[in-house]
Amino acid sequence: MIVLRSVGSLVEAVELFIEKIIHRIFGSFMNYSATLCIIDVQVPFHAAGRESLLDNVVRLVKNAKRRRAGIVLVEFEGFGSTHIAIQQAIGSYEKCITTIKSDCDGSEEIIDACRKRGFNTRKIIICGVETNNCVMATLDGLDDLLPFSKKEVVASACNTMGHNDSVNKKALKKMLRYENVSVRRK
């Protein structure tokens, strides 16, 4: 039995049902590739400076482009643009949108950006910094607003201030408490 949290949840459940029927009918003609959301990978955040993090985010960008998936860059207001390495990997890719948030939770901005551009909100890949703050708050918001959507956090493309691996691991472990969230290592 499904317990709906709000009218929005009912609408989302109906949309998901219709999407599944359309996907069964039209199959490969529809693009349901997961949307990649990159959270706060901006130069002023020290956690964004780890080379392995940048390499893994760039790898995710290249994979999203190959799949023709949407990419949402979420930037914390007042902290500049997304890291240049990521911008270069994106290049002139037309299925990318940047959105600005003013607090830790960027979930509403992600949903608005996806709806404006027609990106998939049923399956979302999440990476970024600070894992224990902004990534966690955004995931929490997405779970509330899109409870039936699948969310996948890429651990190798997340980082915390001071590159504190134990804090990062604790935050990633906490994320598994959500029903529709998975954490993959690479």
C-alpha positions in Angstrom: 0.0 0.0 0.0 1.3 3.4 -0.9 0.8 6.3 1.5 0.8 9.6 -0.2 2.3 12.6 1.6 0.5 15.3 -0.3 -1.4 16.2 -3.4 2.0 16.7 -5.1 2.8 13.1 -4.3 -0.5 12.0 -6.0 0.3 14.0 -9.1 3.9 12.5 -9.1 2.5 9.0 -8.8 0.1 9.5 -11.7 2.9 11.1 -13.8 5.1 8.1 -13.0 2.4 5.6 -14.0 1.7 7.4 -17.3 5.5 7.6 -18.0 5.8 3.9 -17.5 2.9 3.1 -19.8 4.4 5.5 -22.5 7.8 3.9 -22.0 6.4 0.4 -22.5 4.6 1.5 -25.7 7.4 3.6 -27.3 10.4 2.0 -25.6 13.7 3.3 -27.0 12.1 6.3 -28.8 11.9 8.1 -25.4 14.9 9.3 -23.6 14.6 8.6 -19.9 18.3 9.0 -19.1 19.0 10.1 -15.5 19.6 13.8 -15.0 23.0 14.6 -13.5 22.9 17.2 -10.8 26.3 18.8 -9.8 26.0 20.6 -6.5 28.3 23.5 -5.4 31.5 22.4 -7.1 32.7 26.0 -7.0 36.3 27.2 -6.5 35.7 29.0 -3.1 34.7 25.7 -1.5 37.9 23.9 -0.6 36.1 20.5 -1.0 35.8 21.3 -4.7 39.6 21.4 -5.1 40.3 17.7 -4.8 41.7 16.5 -8.1 40.0 13.1 -7.8 36.6 14.7 -7.2 37.0 16.9 -10.3 38.1 13.9 -12.4 35.1 11.9 -11.3 32.6 14.7 -11.9 34.1 15.3 -15.4 33.7 11.6 -16.0 30.0 11.8 -15.0 29.6 14.8 -17.3 31.0 13.0 -20.3 28.8 10.0 -19.5 25.7 12.2 -19.3 26.6 13.9 -22.6 27.0 10.5 -24.3 23.6 9.4 -23.0 22.1 12.8 -24.1 20.9 13.3 -20.5 20.2 16.6 -18.8 22.8 18.3 -16.6 21.9 20.7 -13.8 24.7 22.8 -12.3 23.6 24.0 -8.9 25.6 27.0 -7.6 25.5 28.6 -4.2 24.8 32.3 -4.6 27.8 34.5 -4.1 30.5 31.8 -4.5 31.2 32.2 -8.2 30.8 29.7 -11.0 31.1 26.0 -11.2 34.8 24.8 -11.5 36.4 25.5 -14.9 37.3 21.9 -15.4 33.6 20.9 -15.3 32.6 23.9 -17.5 35.2 22.8 -20.1 33.9 19.2 -20.0 30.3 20.5 -20.6 31.4 22.9 -23.4 28.5 24.0 -25.5 26.3 21.0 -24.6 22.8 22.2 -25.1 21.2 20.0 -22.4 22.8 21.8 -19.5 21.3 24.5 -17.2 22.8 26.4 -14.3 20.6 27.3 -11.3 21.5 29.5 -8.3 20.4 28.6 -4.7 20.6 30.8 -1.6 20.7 28.1 1.0 22.0 24.5 1.5 18.9 22.8 -0.1 18.9 23.1 -3.9 16.1 20.6 -4.5 13.4 23.2 -5.5 15.9 24.8 -7.9 16.8 21.4 -9.4 13.1 20.5 -9.9 12.3 23.9 -11.5 15.3 23.7 -13.8 14.3 20.1 -14.9 10.8 21.1 -15.6 11.9 24.2 -17.6 14.1 22.1 -19.8 12.1 18.9 -19.9 14.8 16.9 -18.0 14.0 13.6 -16.3 13.0 13.9 -12.6 12.3 10.2 -12.1 15.9 9.3 -12.0 18.5 11.7 -10.7 22.3 11.3 -10.3 23.7 13.5 -7.6 27.3 14.6 -6.9 29.0 17.6 -5.4 30.3 19.3 -2.2 29.7 19.5 0.9 28.4 15.9 1.2 27.3 16.4 4.8 25.7 19.8 4.2 24.5 20.9 0.8 24.4 17.5 -0.9 22.6 16.0 2.1 20.1 18.9 2.4 19.4 18.8 -1.4 18.9 15.0 -1.3 16.6 15.4 1.7 14.6 18.0 -0.2 14.4 15.9 -3.3 13.2 13.0 -1.2 10.4 15.1 0.2 9.4 16.7 -3.1 9.9 13.6 -5.4 9.4 10.6 -3.1 8.9 8.1 -6.0 12.0 9.2 -7.9 15.2 7.2 -7.9 18.2 9.1 -6.6 21.7 7.9 -7.0 24.6 9.5 -5.1 28.1 9.0 -6.6 30.4 8.7 -3.6 33.6 9.2 -5.6 32.2 12.5 -6.9 31.3 13.9 -3.5 33.6 15.6 -1.0 33.6 17.5 2.3 35.5 20.4 3.7 39.0 19.5 4.7 38.7 16.4 2.5 37.6 14.6 5.7 36.9 11.0 4.5 35.3 9.9 7.7 32.7 12.8 7.6 32.1 12.0 4.0 31.5 8.3 4.6 29.1 9.0 7.5 27.1 11.4 5.4 26.9 8.9 2.5 25.9 6.1 5.0 23.1 8.4 6.3 21.8 8.9 2.8 21.0 5.2 2.5 18.1 5.7 5.0 16.0 7.0 2.2 13.9 4.4 0.4 14.7 5.4 -3.2 18.3 6.4 -2.7 21.4 4.4 -3.7 25.0 5.2 -3.2 27.5 4.0 -5.7 31.2 4.2 -5.2 32.3 5.1 -8.8 
